[in-house]
Amino acid sequence: MKKNYTWIILLLAIALLLGGGTYAYHILSRITEPASPSETVSLTSQGDAANFTVYDADGAPVTLQSKQGKPVLINFWASWCGPCKSELPDLDAAYQTYGDKVEFMIINLTDGSSETVDGVRAFLEENGYTFPVYYDSDESAALAYGVSSIPMTVLIGPNGSFLHSQIGAMSAETIEQLVQQLLQAEG
């Protein structure tokens, strides 16, 4: 009788683990799916954007404030992040199309161990990306915007106002819609 009771408990534990795993997979897979255009919001100014300092490919400091005058699309990412990598080609296409009208700040969360400047440079070269990449090696930008999950995109108006933030990988259509809304916010 005791043996049967042990087997029943073991089978119930396995069923709970499988059920919990299935539920977690369902929730996490919805989080990492690219956002569709219908999931975005209209852009309205929500106050001044927090300034930060990141570093360009040559190690020179660059501030968000130095980008004022044009709308800014900020994207926080890392090369080990699957959802980040899924949206990078579409961000690069948007940069090639709108880079003269919108500042693109593609900010790598460079921690020096799992994400290094040299590793990111190799990744970018291997994939042929042309957008400007900035390195947040002292976490100034991530802390300024409370980045707790990546990819994360932040939209800043040409006057330096915070407009919108979005967590999760974006589809090409969503990126296009956000860029169009940024351009309208400019005028």
LUMMI-190328 format. One line per field, with one value per residue: residue in three letters; x, y, z of N, C-alpha, C in turn. Coordinates in pm, 1 decimal. Layout:
residuo <- (ALA/...);
n.px <- (X/...);
n.py <- (Y/...);
n.pz <- (Z/...);
ca.px <- (X/...);
ca.py <- (Y/...);
ca.pz <- (Z/...);
c.px <- (X/...);
c.py <- (Y/...);
c.pz <- (Z/...);
! end
This chain:
residuo <- (MET/LYS/LYS/ASN/TYR/THR/TRP/ILE/ILE/LEU/LEU/LEU/ALA/ILE/ALA/LEU/LEU/LEU/GLY/GLY/GLY/THR/TYR/ALA/TYR/HIS/ILE/LEU/SER/ARG/ILE/THR/GLU/PRO/ALA/SER/PRO/SER/GLU/THR/VAL/SER/LEU/THR/SER/GLN/GLY/ASP/ALA/ALA/ASN/PHE/THR/VAL/TYR/ASP/ALA/ASP/GLY/ALA/PRO/VAL/THR/LEU/GLN/SER/LYS/GLN/GLY/LYS/PRO/VAL/LEU/ILE/ASN/PHE/TRP/ALA/SER/TRP/CYS/GLY/PRO/CYS/LYS/SER/GLU/LEU/PRO/ASP/LEU/ASP/ALA/ALA/TYR/GLN/THR/TYR/GLY/ASP/LYS/VAL/GLU/PHE/MET/ILE/ILE/ASN/LEU/THR/ASP/GLY/SER/SER/GLU/THR/VAL/ASP/GLY/VAL/ARG/ALA/PHE/LEU/GLU/GLU/ASN/GLY/TYR/THR/PHE/PRO/VAL/TYR/TYR/ASP/SER/ASP/GLU/SER/ALA/ALA/LEU/ALA/TYR/GLY/VAL/SER/SER/ILE/PRO/MET/THR/VAL/LEU/ILE/GLY/PRO/ASN/GLY/SER/PHE/LEU/HIS/SER/GLN/ILE/GLY/ALA/MET/SER/ALA/GLU/THR/ILE/GLU/GLN/LEU/VAL/GLN/GLN/LEU/LEU/GLN/ALA/GLU/GLY);
n.px <- (81.8/197.1/385.0/226.4/113.5/339.1/402.5/176.8/200.4/440.5/365.2/170.9/333.5/497.4/302.5/219.3/457.5/488.2/251.3/288.7/522.1/429.0/241.8/412.8/573.5/379.4/309.1/561.2/625.6/438.2/522.9/766.3/699.7/695.0/572.2/264.1/142.2/-107.0/-80.7/57.0/78.6/-68.7/143.8/218.0/344.2/515.3/654.0/990.0/1258.9/1482.3/1821.4/2130.1/2453.7/2631.5/2862.3/3033.2/3149.9/3419.4/3474.2/3409.4/3221.0/2864.9/2571.1/2217.2/2096.6/2252.3/2142.1/1914.1/1666.2/1600.7/1366.7/1408.9/1485.3/1537.4/1693.6/1732.7/1949.0/2106.0/2361.3/2329.6/2063.9/1780.3/1515.5/1594.9/1781.7/1609.0/1469.7/1660.6/1737.5/1511.2/1516.2/1754.6/1684.8/1490.7/1652.9/1815.9/1626.9/1510.5/1710.7/1810.3/1616.9/1537.3/1695.0/1874.4/1945.5/2097.7/2141.2/2372.8/2379.6/2641.3/2823.9/3077.9/3146.7/2957.2/2880.5/3071.8/3258.4/3425.1/3316.0/3057.4/3113.7/3217.5/2986.2/2814.5/2955.2/2959.7/2690.2/2636.3/2516.9/2416.5/2328.5/2381.2/2564.6/2572.6/2747.0/2657.5/2831.0/2861.6/2611.6/2447.0/2239.4/2060.2/1988.9/1872.5/1635.9/1518.3/1559.3/1466.3/1410.1/1481.6/1439.9/1405.4/1238.1/1251.9/1094.8/1169.3/1081.4/1155.9/1206.6/1309.1/1132.0/984.2/815.0/717.5/745.4/841.1/838.3/984.3/1026.8/990.6/787.1/848.8/642.0/545.6/768.1/781.9/536.4/579.5/798.8/678.0/490.0/665.0/778.9/556.9/519.0/724.0/650.4);
n.py <- (-119.7/122.9/158.0/206.7/450.2/616.1/609.9/737.5/996.1/1068.7/1064.1/1267.2/1485.7/1497.9/1553.4/1806.6/1951.9/1931.2/2057.6/2313.9/2387.9/2392.9/2600.2/2815.6/2823.8/2898.2/3157.8/3291.3/3265.3/3428.0/3675.6/3715.1/3727.5/3916.1/4246.8/4357.9/4605.9/4693.5/4680.9/4897.1/5235.3/5564.8/5846.1/6060.6/6340.8/6284.3/6428.5/6546.2/6367.8/6139.3/6216.1/6064.4/5904.7/5739.2/5537.1/5579.0/5392.4/5453.8/5501.2/5749.3/5972.5/6004.2/6185.5/6166.8/6412.9/6548.4/6475.0/6613.8/6792.3/6637.5/6367.8/6077.6/5736.1/5494.1/5190.0/4924.9/4651.4/4322.9/4104.2/3835.7/3796.8/3650.2/3753.3/4019.3/3997.4/3916.3/4144.5/4321.5/4323.5/4455.1/4697.7/4794.9/4825.1/5025.0/5229.5/5271.8/5375.6/5596.8/5729.0/5984.5/6150.3/6070.7/6015.4/5731.6/5539.5/5273.9/5087.5/4898.3/4675.0/4663.4/4470.3/4385.9/4123.3/3896.8/4036.5/4207.3/4486.4/4419.6/4169.2/4246.8/4417.7/4230.4/4073.3/4264.1/4324.9/4075.1/4045.5/4264.3/4510.3/4852.9/5058.1/5310.0/5212.2/5223.2/5198.8/5093.5/5086.6/5165.7/5149.1/5372.3/5457.1/5238.6/5241.1/5495.0/5457.2/5245.6/4980.1/4655.4/4438.9/4308.2/4302.7/4658.3/4947.2/5296.3/5604.2/5933.5/6270.9/6544.4/6768.0/6671.3/6538.8/6266.9/6009.9/5742.9/5399.2/5062.7/4721.6/4426.6/4230.5/4386.1/4389.3/4447.7/4605.3/4729.0/4880.7/5053.2/5189.1/5319.9/5483.1/5647.2/5776.9/5909.9/6087.7/6244.4/6357.5/6532.2/6741.5);
n.pz <- (0.0/80.4/-119.3/-346.2/-272.2/-274.4/-547.3/-652.4/-543.7/-666.7/-939.4/-934.9/-870.1/-1097.0/-1289.6/-1201.0/-1239.3/-1520.0/-1601.5/-1489.7/-1625.9/-1890.1/-1870.7/-1801.0/-2032.4/-2219.9/-2130.6/-2140.3/-2413.0/-2530.0/-2438.7/-2572.5/-2838.0/-3141.8/-3120.3/-3250.5/-3487.1/-3390.4/-3119.8/-3032.8/-2904.8/-2923.0/-2952.1/-2694.3/-2524.3/-2222.7/-2035.4/-1957.9/-2105.5/-1950.4/-1920.6/-2028.7/-2046.1/-2292.8/-2485.5/-2794.2/-3087.0/-3087.5/-2826.4/-2731.7/-2525.6/-2544.9/-2515.5/-2447.2/-2456.2/-2642.1/-2878.5/-2919.4/-3107.9/-3320.5/-3354.6/-3145.5/-3153.1/-2927.5/-2863.1/-2650.5/-2613.4/-2639.8/-2762.8/-2704.6/-2670.1/-2787.1/-2876.2/-2914.0/-3122.3/-3321.1/-3400.2/-3491.2/-3774.8/-3886.9/-3750.8/-3853.4/-4123.2/-4094.7/-3998.6/-4224.4/-4396.8/-4258.9/-4120.2/-4166.9/-4071.6/-3821.3/-3513.2/-3438.5/-3167.4/-3091.9/-2831.8/-2672.1/-2404.2/-2242.9/-2043.6/-1994.0/-1938.8/-2014.5/-2230.1/-2440.2/-2576.5/-2793.8/-2866.6/-2940.9/-3154.7/-3338.4/-3376.3/-3494.6/-3729.3/-3854.0/-3914.4/-4071.5/-3994.4/-4005.8/-3845.6/-3589.1/-3308.9/-2960.9/-2652.8/-2338.9/-2104.4/-1840.3/-1737.2/-1737.4/-1914.7/-1903.9/-1632.6/-1617.6/-1757.7/-1635.9/-1728.0/-1733.7/-1876.0/-2194.3/-2552.2/-2531.4/-2626.2/-2659.5/-2714.9/-2802.6/-2823.1/-3054.6/-2903.5/-2672.1/-2510.0/-2332.0/-2494.0/-2535.3/-2434.1/-2494.9/-2430.7/-2547.3/-2848.4/-3165.0/-3458.3/-3809.9/-3905.6/-3673.2/-3597.8/-3817.1/-3785.8/-3539.0/-3601.6/-3794.4/-3632.8/-3464.2/-3647.6/-3707.2/-3459.4/-3459.9/-3624.7);
ca.px <- (0.0/285.4/446.2/127.3/101.3/460.5/387.2/72.1/260.3/539.6/292.0/111.1/442.3/535.6/192.4/226.9/574.0/455.9/148.8/352.8/613.1/347.8/186.4/522.9/609.1/273.1/322.7/687.2/624.4/358.9/602.1/874.4/651.1/700.6/450.3/199.8/109.4/-226.9/-46.3/127.6/-9.5/-41.7/250.3/190.5/453.9/496.0/755.5/1125.7/1328.8/1600.7/1947.8/2226.0/2576.1/2677.5/2988.6/3028.3/3244.7/3554.9/3484.7/3375.1/3090.0/2753.1/2454.7/2087.5/2072.6/2321.4/2060.8/1794.4/1643.9/1536.4/1311.9/1508.3/1442.0/1639.5/1665.2/1824.5/1961.5/2230.4/2379.7/2289.5/1918.2/1711.0/1417.8/1668.3/1838.6/1501.6/1423.8/1771.0/1730.9/1406.8/1566.9/1855.6/1611.6/1429.6/1761.6/1856.7/1521.3/1475.6/1823.6/1834.3/1507.6/1523.2/1818.0/1865.7/2045.2/2087.4/2227.3/2408.7/2402.2/2776.0/2860.7/3219.3/3170.8/2877.3/2863.3/3190.2/3264.0/3482.8/3217.8/2947.0/3165.8/3222.6/2847.9/2762.5/3023.4/2913.4/2552.9/2630.7/2428.5/2469.0/2280.2/2481.8/2557.0/2634.1/2776.1/2617.4/2922.6/2846.2/2467.6/2382.6/2113.3/1970.3/1936.7/1786.9/1506.5/1468.8/1556.1/1468.8/1384.6/1518.6/1464.1/1319.1/1248.6/1204.5/1081.3/1190.7/1047.0/1266.7/1231.1/1361.0/1024.6/959.9/688.0/664.6/841.1/780.9/923.7/961.7/1067.4/891.4/783.1/880.1/525.2/541.6/876.8/738.3/430.9/638.6/878.2/583.7/434.9/773.9/791.0/442.4/541.3/822.0/584.5);
ca.py <- (0.0/237.7/172.4/269.6/589.2/684.1/625.2/836.9/1127.0/1093.8/1096.9/1399.5/1585.0/1508.4/1622.8/1948.1/2009.3/1943.9/2161.4/2442.5/2417.4/2428.8/2732.5/2912.6/2835.1/2974.9/3297.9/3346.1/3273.8/3546.6/3793.3/3733.5/3743.1/4055.3/4324.2/4395.5/4748.4/4724.0/4683.4/5020.4/5341.9/5697.2/5911.8/6188.0/6378.9/6247.4/6498.0/6543.9/6240.0/6133.9/6219.7/5960.1/5903.3/5611.1/5554.7/5536.5/5286.9/5499.6/5522.1/5886.9/5981.6/6062.6/6200.8/6179.2/6555.4/6592.9/6432.6/6696.8/6860.4/6535.1/6260.9/5973.7/5600.4/5425.5/5047.5/4855.3/4514.7/4248.9/4008.1/3702.4/3800.9/3604.6/3850.3/4138.2/3964.8/3901.2/4274.2/4403.4/4350.2/4553.6/4826.2/4839.9/4872.2/5154.0/5327.5/5302.5/5456.1/5718.8/5775.9/6128.3/6224.1/6020.7/5966.6/5595.1/5507.8/5131.7/5084.7/4765.7/4665.3/4608.6/4449.4/4352.0/3979.6/3824.4/4127.3/4293.0/4573.0/4342.6/4069.5/4315.8/4462.0/4112.0/4039.9/4364.8/4307.3/3947.9/4062.0/4375.9/4617.7/4986.4/5156.1/5347.7/5138.5/5288.4/5100.6/5138.2/5010.6/5202.5/5131.3/5502.8/5460.1/5135.5/5289.1/5611.9/5413.6/5130.1/4863.5/4529.5/4335.3/4352.2/4437.6/4767.0/5061.9/5421.2/5709.3/6067.2/6375.4/6631.4/6866.4/6602.5/6485.9/6123.3/5984.0/5606.5/5289.1/4934.3/4607.2/4311.1/4242.1/4450.7/4350.9/4556.4/4692.5/4809.0/4978.6/5153.2/5270.8/5406.2/5586.4/5743.7/5856.9/5999.7/6193.5/6332.5/6431.3/6635.4/6854.3);
ca.pz <- (0.0/89.6/-250.7/-433.9/-228.9/-322.9/-692.4/-676.2/-515.2/-772.1/-1061.7/-916.1/-877.7/-1238.3/-1358.5/-1164.0/-1307.5/-1662.4/-1615.2/-1461.9/-1736.7/-2006.2/-1844.0/-1810.3/-2173.7/-2286.3/-2090.1/-2192.0/-2559.2/-2565.7/-2407.1/-2668.0/-2974.5/-3185.4/-3103.7/-3375.7/-3488.0/-3313.4/-2978.6/-3000.0/-2857.7/-2976.9/-2878.7/-2629.9/-2436.3/-2083.2/-1957.8/-2011.5/-2107.5/-1865.0/-1994.2/-1994.0/-2125.5/-2346.2/-2557.3/-2933.7/-3125.1/-3056.5/-2682.7/-2697.6/-2460.6/-2619.2/-2428.2/-2514.1/-2474.8/-2763.5/-2993.5/-2926.1/-3234.9/-3403.6/-3270.9/-3116.1/-3123.6/-2848.1/-2848.3/-2561.0/-2661.9/-2618.4/-2871.9/-2660.0/-2652.9/-2908.1/-2925.6/-2962.0/-3253.7/-3420.1/-3449.2/-3541.3/-3919.4/-3914.0/-3702.2/-3949.1/-4242.0/-4059.4/-3993.1/-4361.1/-4457.6/-4185.0/-4040.7/-4185.1/-4006.8/-3685.0/-3450.8/-3388.1/-3066.0/-3064.7/-2714.3/-2625.5/-2259.9/-2238.3/-1903.5/-1984.9/-1925.2/-2113.7/-2344.6/-2448.3/-2694.1/-2905.2/-2908.1/-3009.2/-3284.7/-3425.5/-3407.0/-3588.0/-3858.2/-3910.2/-3962.6/-4165.6/-3950.0/-4033.7/-3749.1/-3490.2/-3183.5/-2846.0/-2548.9/-2205.1/-2020.1/-1698.6/-1709.6/-1723.2/-1989.8/-1850.3/-1505.0/-1642.3/-1810.1/-1560.8/-1815.6/-1659.8/-1974.7/-2329.2/-2599.7/-2487.5/-2715.1/-2600.8/-2815.2/-2748.4/-2918.5/-3095.1/-2798.3/-2554.9/-2425.1/-2333.2/-2560.6/-2530.9/-2421.7/-2529.1/-2401.2/-2633.8/-2988.2/-3251.1/-3598.6/-3902.9/-3913.1/-3551.6/-3607.3/-3916.5/-3726.0/-3436.7/-3669.4/-3854.4/-3524.7/-3421.4/-3748.5/-3688.7/-3334.5/-3491.3/-3689.0);
c.px <- (86.1/352.7/352.3/111.7/220.6/450.2/283.2/126.8/360.5/470.4/224.6/216.8/485.4/427.6/194.0/344.2/546.4/352.5/206.8/446.9/538.1/289.7/295.4/564.8/506.7/286.6/448.1/687.2/539.9/439.2/705.4/828.5/662.0/566.4/393.6/165.6/-11.9/-197.8/26.6/27.5/23.0/60.9/202.4/303.7/420.0/602.3/892.4/1186.4/1451.8/1725.8/2038.3/2349.0/2607.8/2804.1/2976.7/3137.6/3390.1/3576.0/3453.3/3237.4/2988.2/2635.3/2326.9/2060.8/2139.5/2243.1/1935.0/1787.7/1579.9/1471.3/1414.8/1437.7/1558.8/1598.1/1773.8/1827.8/2092.6/2239.2/2340.0/2137.6/1848.6/1608.1/1484.7/1719.7/1730.3/1457.3/1535.1/1768.2/1626.3/1445.7/1671.1/1788.9/1546.6/1536.4/1804.4/1753.8/1504.7/1590.7/1856.5/1728.4/1491.3/1660.7/1791.8/1980.0/2023.6/2190.1/2247.0/2436.1/2532.8/2819.9/3007.2/3248.1/3090.2/2856.9/2981.2/3186.5/3318.1/3385.4/3102.9/2993.2/3171.6/3082.5/2791.1/2824.1/2974.8/2774.5/2533.9/2538.6/2495.9/2424.7/2389.7/2458.6/2633.6/2644.8/2745.3/2700.6/2915.3/2699.6/2392.2/2245.4/2013.4/1909.7/1841.3/1646.5/1454.6/1459.9/1570.4/1446.1/1420.3/1461.9/1362.0/1345.1/1184.4/1201.1/1085.8/1158.2/1165.5/1301.7/1280.8/1255.4/1011.8/822.4/630.9/777.9/767.4/881.8/885.1/1003.6/953.6/900.4/821.7/764.9/516.0/648.9/837.3/633.3/489.4/722.6/786.8/523.4/540.3/787.4/674.7/458.2/638.7/753.7/481.0);
c.py <- (126.0/265.1/243.2/417.7/671.1/709.2/732.6/977.1/1164.3/1133.2/1233.7/1509.4/1605.2/1584.3/1771.6/2017.3/2030.0/2052.6/2300.0/2483.9/2460.2/2568.5/2839.7/2932.3/2920.6/3123.5/3359.0/3357.4/3392.1/3673.5/3820.2/3740.8/3889.3/4124.4/4360.6/4543.5/4782.8/4731.1/4811.2/5127.7/5470.9/5766.0/6044.7/6215.9/6346.5/6313.2/6486.2/6404.8/6248.3/6131.7/6106.4/5976.7/5759.7/5639.9/5502.0/5433.0/5324.6/5523.3/5663.4/5891.5/6053.9/6069.7/6202.7/6325.4/6607.6/6558.5/6517.3/6772.8/6768.0/6435.0/6148.7/5841.5/5532.7/5279.2/4985.7/4708.2/4452.5/4140.7/3865.5/3688.2/3764.3/3703.0/3978.6/4112.8/3955.9/4035.0/4358.9/4424.2/4456.5/4692.4/4882.1/4893.1/5007.8/5263.1/5368.3/5392.3/5592.5/5779.7/5923.0/6212.8/6188.8/5976.0/5825.3/5574.5/5361.4/5103.6/4941.8/4770.6/4589.7/4594.6/4410.8/4204.4/3900.2/3907.8/4225.1/4375.9/4494.9/4237.2/4131.7/4363.2/4345.9/4071.1/4135.1/4347.3/4181.5/3961.1/4181.4/4489.6/4753.2/5090.9/5190.2/5272.5/5215.4/5184.5/5160.2/5062.7/5048.7/5202.8/5262.8/5505.4/5359.4/5178.5/5406.5/5571.1/5286.2/5004.3/4737.0/4411.0/4391.3/4254.9/4536.0/4886.1/5182.3/5525.9/5845.9/6168.9/6465.6/6737.9/6802.0/6548.0/6334.5/6098.3/5845.6/5509.6/5158.7/4824.3/4493.4/4338.7/4300.3/4395.0/4471.3/4655.7/4782.9/4917.0/5089.9/5246.1/5367.0/5516.5/5691.2/5835.0/5953.9/6116.9/6292.3/6415.9/6546.9/6762.0/6912.9);
c.pz <- (0.0/-44.8/-348.2/-400.8/-279.4/-473.4/-725.6/-652.2/-623.3/-902.5/-1051.2/-926.2/-1022.0/-1316.4/-1326.4/-1233.8/-1456.5/-1686.1/-1592.5/-1573.0/-1861.5/-1990.2/-1858.7/-1955.3/-2247.7/-2255.5/-2151.5/-2343.8/-2605.2/-2541.1/-2515.9/-2812.6/-3016.0/-3167.9/-3239.9/-3371.3/-3402.5/-3164.0/-2938.9/-2959.8/-2929.9/-2888.9/-2822.4/-2532.3/-2291.5/-1995.2/-2022.5/-2002.1/-2018.1/-1951.7/-1945.7/-2081.3/-2164.6/-2426.6/-2699.3/-2961.3/-3094.7/-2907.9/-2638.0/-2631.1/-2549.0/-2523.1/-2511.2/-2546.6/-2602.9/-2889.9/-3009.3/-3058.2/-3336.7/-3309.0/-3257.8/-3087.6/-3053.2/-2839.1/-2761.9/-2600.8/-2614.1/-2725.6/-2833.2/-2650.5/-2784.6/-2961.3/-2977.4/-3103.8/-3360.8/-3477.7/-3509.6/-3693.4/-3954.5/-3862.5/-3798.9/-4076.5/-4214.9/-4052.8/-4134.1/-4430.2/-4391.2/-4105.0/-4057.6/-4112.8/-3859.2/-3635.8/-3399.4/-3290.2/-3027.5/-2955.0/-2665.0/-2475.6/-2235.9/-2093.4/-1885.3/-1966.2/-2028.0/-2240.1/-2344.1/-2575.6/-2813.6/-2957.2/-2985.6/-3146.8/-3383.8/-3469.2/-3511.9/-3726.9/-3929.1/-3973.3/-4055.6/-4125.0/-3967.3/-3931.8/-3648.5/-3358.7/-3076.7/-2735.0/-2411.6/-2102.3/-1873.2/-1654.6/-1689.7/-1791.1/-1933.1/-1717.8/-1524.6/-1687.0/-1744.3/-1643.9/-1730.9/-1752.6/-2112.0/-2430.1/-2541.9/-2578.4/-2648.7/-2711.4/-2747.5/-2858.3/-2948.5/-2991.1/-2668.9/-2461.8/-2442.4/-2392.4/-2534.3/-2502.0/-2445.7/-2500.9/-2494.4/-2776.3/-3071.1/-3392.4/-3684.0/-3910.2/-3790.6/-3555.2/-3704.1/-3855.7/-3621.9/-3498.3/-3732.1/-3747.4/-3469.4/-3518.3/-3738.2/-3561.9/-3357.8/-3542.9/-3603.7);
! end
